[in-house]
């Protein structure tokens, strides 16, 4: 449940809260793995209360969509060789 003081925050605040990069947050948002609000084509915001609930829902061993950072084609080629 949101409260009047539960303002929308930027990806950088979510990244600091989760201890991950902003790129991870954007990737999860793009894949629909993290709750977010799209405010136009390039603006995404988050509610920390929803992020906290999302984290709690991930505790029971469920895998978050898009958690693993995707490797570039060059990195994948090196792994195969």
C-alpha positions in Angstrom: 0.0 0.0 0.0 1.4 3.4 -0.9 1.3 6.4 1.4 1.4 10.1 0.6 5.1 10.2 1.7 6.0 7.2 -0.6 7.4 9.3 -3.4 8.6 8.0 -6.7 12.4 7.6 -6.8 14.9 7.3 -9.6 16.7 4.1 -10.6 19.9 5.3 -8.9 18.1 5.3 -5.5 16.8 1.8 -6.1 20.3 0.7 -7.2 21.8 2.0 -3.9 19.0 0.4 -1.9 19.6 -3.0 -3.6 23.3 -2.7 -3.8 23.4 -3.2 -7.6 24.1 -1.1 -10.7 21.7 1.2 -12.3 22.0 -0.9 -15.4 20.7 -3.9 -13.5 17.7 -1.9 -12.3 16.9 -0.7 -15.9 17.3 -4.2 -17.2 14.9 -5.6 -14.7 12.4 -2.8 -15.4 12.6 -3.4 -19.1 12.0 -7.1 -18.6 9.1 -6.5 -16.2 10.9 -8.1 -13.3 10.8 -5.2 -11.0 7.8 -2.9 -10.2 8.1 0.5 -11.9 6.2 3.4 -13.4 6.9 4.6 -17.0 6.5 8.3 -17.3 7.1 8.8 -21.0 9.4 7.0 -23.4 12.6 7.3 -21.4 11.6 8.1 -17.8 11.1 5.3 -15.2 10.4 5.8 -11.5 9.9 3.4 -8.6 8.2 3.4 -5.2 10.6 2.1 -2.5 7.7 0.5 -0.6 7.0 -1.6 -3.7 10.7 -2.5 -4.1 10.8 -3.7 -0.5 7.7 -5.9 -1.2 9.4 -7.2 -4.4 12.5 -8.1 -2.5 10.5 -9.9 0.2 8.7 -11.9 -2.6 12.1 -13.0 -4.0 13.4 -14.4 -0.7 11.9 -17.8 -1.0 14.3 -19.0 -3.7 12.4 -17.7 -6.6 14.6 -16.3 -9.4 14.0 -12.7 -10.5 13.5 -12.3 -14.2 16.6 -10.7 -15.7 18.8 -10.9 -12.6 21.8 -12.3 -14.3 23.7 -9.8 -16.3 23.7 -10.8 -20.0 27.1 -11.4 -21.4 28.2 -9.8 -24.7 28.7 -12.0 -27.8 32.4 -11.7 -27.3 32.3 -12.9 -23.7 30.1 -15.8 -24.8 32.5 -16.8 -27.6 35.4 -16.8 -25.1 33.4 -19.1 -22.8 32.8 -21.6 -25.6 36.4 -21.6 -26.9 
